[in-house]
Amino acid sequence: MAEENGEMKGLLLGLALGTVLGAVLGVILAPASGKETRGRIKDVWDTLPEKTRRTVDKIREKLQKKEDEGLPEGEARG
């Protein structure tokens, strides 16, 4: 079970990082003027910490739910 949770964490972390990287590259590679591109990059950079926090929170919730589902009924985590 612990090994499965480690694999799930790695998968979800990879998906989160891939999403962030894809968004940044999409902004950089989209056809636009230099000034417009810099503005987009700044917007992405400014919102990145909040988006990352929300993504990490969602991953934690999903992992917690998976872990709780694996416990026998009546057994508490801790």
Secondary structure, 3 states (H helix, E strand, C coil): CHHHHHHHHHHHHHHHHHHHHHHHHHHHHCCCCHHHHHHHHHHHHHHHHHHHHHHHHHHHHHHHHHHHHHCCCCCCCC
